[in-house]
Amino acid sequence: MEPLFSISEVAKAFGLSVPALRYYEERGLTGPAVRRGRVRYYDHAGLQRLAYAQLWHNDGLMPLADTAAVMDSEHVADRRALITEQRERMLARIARLTRAAAVLEHLLACPDDRPLDCPVTGAYIRARVDAALAGEEFTDDFLPSHAGKRQQQPVRPEAQ
């Protein structure tokens, strides 16, 4: 007879809460092998399905809905389409985060006491206000020549 593992054992082993494991089951990501009274028990196949769900959700950072869609896909082309879409969203987010990090690095390195006095920050803010007042879409990049690179600002003598 194959060993069975209670929901609390599985939750602990996989780093999930019992409610999270129940939610996974609700979403169709896994299911218990059997119930004994009110307790769910999982067999080895159920544990493999849970590990497969975690591969997509935790390691691949896919939302649970996309994880379920990938797991339920029967054809490699369908799975690849879902994965490609997720990858494109992730790469776009990485680009936004990289830009955000560059902006924050500039603002951290800026020696000006008032950010609007900074040549880079001030010019960006003025251009953004001008575009808003003109009803134009603002497309200027904050750090076009420095995005993704740590910007070294000279320290002004009065700041030393």
N, C-alpha and C positions, 0 to 999 in steps of 0.2 A: 504494500500500500504506500502510495506517494505521501510524503509529509505535507501537512498543511500548516499555514502560518496565520495567526490571528491578525486582525486589522491593526491592533496596537503594536504587535511585533513588526509588522511590515512598515507601519508609519515610522517607527523608531529606526529601523534598518535603512530606510530610504530618505531619512531627514525630512519627513513630512508630518504634519499634524493629522490626527484622525479625521477631523472635519475636511481637511484638504484632500485626503484620500477618498473620502465619501464623495466630494465634489468631482474628483477625477472620474469616479464611477458614474456619477450623474451625467457627465459630459461624454461618456462612452469611451474614455481613454483606457479604462481597465474595468474589470468586474471580478467579484469574488467567485471562488470555485464553488464554495458551499456556504450555507448558513447553518449554524447550530444554535437554535434559539434565536437570540437577537444579535449574535456575534458573527461577523463575516470572517471567512477563512480563505486564504489564497493558496493556490498550488504553484508549482514552478512555472508553468505557462503564464499564469497571471502576473507573476513577478517579472517575467521577461517582457510582457506587454507594458508593465509599469516602467521598467528601465528604458524601453523603447520610447515611451511618451516623454520621459525625462531627457532623453537624448535630444529630441526636437524642442521641447519647451525650455529646459534649463541650459543645455549646451548650445543649441541653435537659436536660443532667444526668440522662439516663435510664440505668439499668443496661443492660448489654449484652443481657440476656435480653429486656427491654422494647423495646430498640432493634430487635432482630431481629423481635419480634412486630409492631411498628409498620411496619417495612419490608416485612414479608411480608403485611400486611393488604391485602385486596383491596377492601374497602368502607370508605367514609369513616366510616360509623357505628362500625365496629370500631376504626378508628384514633382517632376522637374519644373513645371509651370508654377506651382505653388512655392517651391523653393526659390526659384528665380525672382519671383515677386517679393518674397521676404528679403532676399539678399539685396535687391535694389533699394528697398525701403531702409535697410540697415546701412548701406553705403551712403545714402543721402543723409541719414542721421549722423553718421560718422563725420561727414563733411561739415555739417552744421556745428557739431561739437568741436571739431578741430578749429573752425573759425572762432567759435565762442572762447576757446582756450587762448587763442592768439589775442583776442580783444582783451581778455582778462589779464594776460601777461603784459600787454602794453600798459593797461591802466595801473597795474602793480608797479611797473618800472618807471612810469611817468613821474618826473621830479616836481612837476608843478603843484602848488598847493591847491589851486583851483583848476579842475579838469578842463574847463572851457578856455583857459589860457594856454593849454597844450596845443601846439600847432596841428597835430593830427586829430585829436578829439574835438577841438573847437571847430575846425574846418568841416569835419563830418557832421557835427550837430547843426551848424549853420546851413549846410547843404540839405540836410534832412528837413529842417524847418522851411526853407525856401521851396522845396519840392511839395511839401504838404500844403503850403499857402497857395501854390500855383495849381494845385489839384493834379499834380503829376505823380506817377509811380516813382518811388525812390529806389534806385538800383545801385547807387554808389556803394562800394565796399569799404568798410572801415579801415582795413589794413591791406590794400590790394598788393603791395609789394612785399609785405611781411607776413602774410597769412601762413600760419603753421610754423613760423620761426620765432624764436625768442628774440625780442627786440631789446638791444642794449642802448639805453639812453645815457648820454653823458650827465654826470652829476654837476649841477651848477655850483659855483663857489659859495654862494650864499646858503646853499642847502647843506654844506659840510659842517 
